[in-house]
């Protein structure tokens, strides 16, 4: 399913799974068509209701705003100012007028600020609100920004998320609570070796290699700790504590819609099949 078609398909998804009360939606983008992505996100949020979970992944790689000396070729004063010019050409209606430069590490928090300032959809303007539960920026070769939020209606007796959710160590404290993750770049074999050891400490994980994934041992240990954070947060619906929270504390049982960028997943741009969706996993 193309992500542009998702808003009109949400009712159909619920019809396929009539016993499901809520839905998880993940818009997983890898390209930089940001105007369309923001529009699709808002149109999707309009269709969501109390207890639904919404996640969006955006490309936040600074290299997409100018390669090497492109800024010089275009006559810009600096790379930072040229990035603003490129973004203004892409999403001028969302860009603050007082922004003059974007430094090398500024794109993830900047895109987060743009996302948080988007106008509320009509259905969430009155008694409904969208709350962030996890915001991360990670890099597995390309830096990405992932925002996970929930839809909550103030007139509902069962508050969502409940107060117990704040006990989760990754629980988001607000729209500016961005967790930067620096995961080491590994081959598939090396990543598999790490994945089967993520339940262990960073030193035990490092001992499974015959090399240092970073400049020295201290930096390598920091990178592996960040990788453990990457695993725990990017696979949040599979995280046992969060899954148990939604199931036990809220009675959550939902289907899942995942829309991925076709340029990266040419054969997987569909919402998960019935058997898999019925388990409520991403």
C-alpha positions as CSV (number, residue, x, y, z in Angstrom):
1,X,0.0,0.0,0.0
2,X,1.3,3.4,-0.9
3,X,1.5,5.8,2.1
4,X,-0.7,8.3,0.3
5,X,-3.5,5.8,0.2
6,X,-3.4,4.9,3.9
7,X,-5.8,7.5,5.3
8,X,-8.6,6.3,3.1
9,X,-7.8,2.7,3.9
10,X,-7.9,2.8,7.7
11,X,-11.6,2.1,7.9
12,X,-11.0,-0.9,5.6
13,X,-8.2,-2.2,7.9
14,X,-10.6,-2.1,10.8
15,X,-13.2,-4.0,8.8
16,X,-10.6,-6.7,8.1
17,X,-9.9,-7.0,11.9
18,X,-13.4,-6.4,13.4
19,X,-12.2,-7.5,16.9
20,X,-9.4,-4.9,17.0
21,X,-10.2,-1.7,18.9
22,X,-7.1,0.3,18.0
23,X,-4.4,0.5,15.4
24,X,-0.6,1.2,15.2
25,X,0.4,3.2,12.1
26,X,4.0,3.5,11.1
27,X,4.9,5.8,8.2
28,X,8.5,4.7,7.4
29,X,10.0,7.1,4.9
30,X,13.6,7.1,3.5
31,X,13.4,9.7,0.8
32,X,13.2,13.5,1.4
33,X,9.8,14.4,-0.1
34,X,9.0,16.1,3.1
35,X,6.0,18.2,2.0
36,X,4.1,15.1,0.9
37,X,5.2,13.2,4.0
38,X,4.0,15.9,6.4
39,X,0.7,16.1,4.5
40,X,0.2,12.3,4.6
41,X,1.0,12.3,8.3
42,X,-1.6,14.9,9.2
43,X,-4.2,13.2,7.0
44,X,-3.6,10.0,8.7
45,X,-3.8,11.5,12.2
46,X,-7.2,12.8,11.3
47,X,-8.5,9.2,11.1
48,X,-7.0,8.0,14.4
49,X,-8.8,7.8,17.7
50,X,-8.2,7.4,21.4
51,X,-5.7,4.6,22.1
52,X,-4.1,4.6,18.6
53,X,-0.4,4.7,18.2
54,X,1.3,6.7,15.4
55,X,5.0,6.5,14.4
56,X,6.7,8.4,11.6
57,X,10.3,7.9,10.4
58,X,11.9,10.8,8.5
59,X,15.2,11.1,6.6
60,X,17.4,13.4,8.7
61,X,20.7,13.0,6.9
62,X,22.4,16.3,6.6
63,X,24.1,15.2,3.4
64,X,20.8,15.4,1.5
65,X,20.9,19.2,2.0
66,X,24.0,19.7,-0.1
67,X,26.9,17.5,-1.2
68,X,30.5,18.6,-0.8
69,X,31.0,22.0,-2.4
70,X,27.4,22.3,-3.8
71,X,26.9,25.3,-1.6
72,X,29.8,27.1,-3.3
73,X,28.6,26.2,-6.8
74,X,25.2,27.7,-5.9
75,X,26.8,30.9,-4.6
76,X,25.7,30.5,-0.9
77,X,27.6,32.1,1.9
78,X,28.1,28.9,3.8
79,X,26.9,25.2,3.9
80,X,24.7,26.1,6.9
81,X,22.9,28.9,5.1
82,X,22.6,26.8,1.9
83,X,20.8,24.1,3.8
84,X,18.1,26.6,4.8
85,X,17.7,27.6,1.2
86,X,17.1,24.0,0.2
87,X,14.7,23.3,3.0
88,X,12.8,26.5,2.2
89,X,12.4,25.3,-1.4
90,X,11.0,22.0,-0.1
91,X,8.8,23.0,2.8
92,X,8.5,26.8,2.8
93,X,5.1,26.8,4.5
94,X,6.5,24.8,7.5
95,X,9.8,26.6,7.9
96,X,10.1,29.3,10.6
97,X,10.9,32.7,9.0
98,X,13.7,33.4,11.6
99,X,15.8,30.4,10.7
100,X,19.1,31.4,9.0
101,X,21.3,28.3,9.2
102,X,21.3,24.6,9.9
103,X,24.6,23.2,11.4
104,X,25.9,19.7,10.8
105,X,24.1,18.2,13.8
106,X,21.0,20.4,13.7
107,X,18.7,18.6,11.2
108,X,17.1,16.0,13.5
109,X,16.0,18.5,16.2
110,X,15.1,21.0,13.5
111,X,12.8,18.5,11.7
112,X,11.3,17.5,15.1
113,X,10.5,21.2,15.8
114,X,8.8,21.4,12.4
115,X,6.8,18.2,13.1
116,X,5.8,19.4,16.6
117,X,4.5,22.7,15.2
118,X,2.4,21.3,12.4
119,X,-1.3,22.5,12.7
120,X,-3.5,20.0,14.6
121,X,-5.8,17.9,12.4
122,X,-9.5,18.9,12.8
123,X,-10.3,15.7,14.7
124,X,-7.6,16.4,17.3
125,X,-8.3,20.1,17.8
126,X,-11.0,19.8,20.5
127,X,-10.9,17.1,23.1
128,X,-8.2,14.9,21.5
129,X,-4.5,15.4,21.7
130,X,-1.4,13.8,20.2
131,X,1.3,13.1,22.8
132,X,4.9,12.0,22.2
133,X,6.0,8.7,23.8
134,X,9.4,8.2,22.2
135,X,11.6,10.4,19.9
136,X,14.9,9.1,18.7
137,X,17.4,9.9,16.0
138,X,19.6,7.0,14.9
139,X,22.0,6.2,12.1
140,X,22.6,2.8,10.5
141,X,24.3,4.5,7.5
142,X,21.8,7.2,7.1
143,X,20.6,9.4,10.0
144,X,16.9,9.1,10.6
145,X,14.4,10.8,12.9
146,X,11.6,8.6,14.4
147,X,8.7,10.1,16.4
148,X,6.3,7.8,18.1
149,X,3.1,9.3,19.6
150,X,-0.3,8.4,20.8
151,X,-3.8,9.8,20.4
152,X,-5.6,10.5,23.7
153,X,-9.0,12.0,24.3
154,X,-9.5,13.9,27.5
155,X,-13.1,12.9,28.0
156,X,-12.3,9.2,28.2
157,X,-12.2,7.5,31.6
158,X,-9.3,5.2,30.7
159,X,-6.4,7.6,30.3
160,X,-3.9,6.8,27.6
161,X,-1.1,6.5,28.2
162,X,-1.6,6.0,32.0
163,X,0.7,7.3,34.7
164,X,2.5,4.0,34.9
165,X,4.0,4.6,31.4
166,X,6.3,7.2,32.8
167,X,8.2,4.5,34.6
168,X,9.5,3.2,31.4
169,X,13.1,4.4,31.1
170,X,12.7,5.6,27.5
171,X,9.4,7.4,28.1
172,X,9.4,10.8,26.3
173,X,9.0,13.9,28.5
174,X,7.9,16.3,25.8
175,X,8.3,17.3,22.2
176,X,11.9,18.4,22.8
177,X,13.0,15.2,24.4
178,X,15.1,13.8,21.6
179,X,17.4,10.9,22.2
180,X,20.4,10.8,19.9
181,X,21.6,7.3,19.1
182,X,25.0,6.5,17.6
183,X,25.0,2.9,16.5
184,X,28.2,1.4,15.0
185,X,28.1,0.6,11.3
186,X,28.4,-3.2,11.0
187,X,28.1,-5.9,8.4
188,X,25.1,-8.2,8.6
189,X,27.2,-11.0,10.1
190,X,28.6,-8.6,12.7
191,X,25.2,-7.1,13.5
192,X,23.8,-10.6,14.0
193,X,26.6,-11.4,16.4
194,X,25.7,-8.3,18.4
195,X,21.9,-9.0,18.3
196,X,22.3,-12.4,20.0
197,X,24.3,-10.7,22.7
198,X,22.3,-7.6,23.4
199,X,21.1,-9.0,26.7
200,X,24.6,-8.9,27.9
201,X,26.7,-5.9,29.0
202,X,28.8,-3.8,26.6
203,X,32.0,-5.5,27.6
204,X,30.7,-8.9,26.9
205,X,29.4,-7.7,23.6
206,X,32.8,-6.2,22.7
207,X,34.5,-9.5,23.6
208,X,32.6,-11.3,20.8
209,X,34.6,-9.3,18.3
210,X,38.3,-9.5,17.3
211,X,38.4,-5.8,16.5
212,X,37.2,-2.5,17.9
213,X,34.2,-1.0,16.2
214,X,35.3,2.5,17.1
215,X,38.6,4.4,17.6
216,X,39.5,2.8,21.0
217,X,38.0,0.6,23.7
218,X,36.2,3.4,25.6
219,X,34.6,4.7,22.4
220,X,33.7,1.2,21.3
221,X,32.0,0.5,24.6
222,X,30.0,3.7,24.3
223,X,29.0,2.7,20.7
224,X,27.8,-0.7,21.9
225,X,25.8,0.9,24.7
226,X,24.2,3.2,22.1
227,X,23.5,0.1,19.9
228,X,21.6,-1.5,22.8
229,X,19.6,1.7,23.1
230,X,19.0,1.6,19.3
231,X,17.6,-2.0,19.6
232,X,15.4,-1.2,22.5
233,X,13.9,1.9,21.1
234,X,13.6,1.3,17.3
235,X,11.7,-1.9,18.1
236,X,9.5,-0.4,20.7
237,X,6.3,-2.4,20.0
238,X,8.3,-5.6,20.3
239,X,9.7,-4.4,23.6
240,X,8.2,-6.7,26.3
241,X,7.7,-4.0,28.9
242,X,5.9,-1.6,26.6
243,X,3.9,-4.4,24.9
244,X,2.8,-5.6,28.4
245,X,1.9,-2.1,29.4
246,X,-0.4,-1.5,26.5
247,X,-2.0,-5.0,26.8
248,X,-2.4,-5.1,30.6
249,X,-2.8,-1.4,31.6
250,X,-4.8,-0.2,28.7
251,X,-6.3,-3.4,27.3
252,X,-4.7,-2.6,23.9
253,X,-5.2,-5.1,21.1
254,X,-4.7,-3.6,17.7
255,X,-4.0,-4.2,14.1
256,X,-1.0,-2.6,12.4
257,X,-0.5,-0.6,9.2
258,X,3.1,-0.1,8.0
259,X,3.8,2.0,4.9
260,X,7.4,2.0,3.8
261,X,9.3,4.0,1.2
262,X,9.3,2.1,-2.1
263,X,12.8,3.1,-2.9
264,X,14.1,1.1,0.0
265,X,11.5,-1.7,0.3
266,X,10.3,-2.3,-3.3
267,X,8.3,-5.4,-2.4
268,X,7.3,-4.6,1.1
269,X,5.3,-1.4,0.8
270,X,2.2,-3.0,2.2
271,X,0.4,-3.1,5.6
272,X,1.2,-6.4,7.3
273,X,-0.7,-9.4,6.3
274,X,-3.7,-10.5,8.4
275,X,-1.9,-13.3,10.3
276,X,0.9,-11.0,11.4
277,X,-1.2,-8.0,12.1
278,X,-3.5,-9.9,14.4
279,X,-0.5,-10.2,16.8
280,X,-0.3,-6.5,17.2
281,X,3.4,-6.2,16.3
282,X,5.3,-3.9,14.1
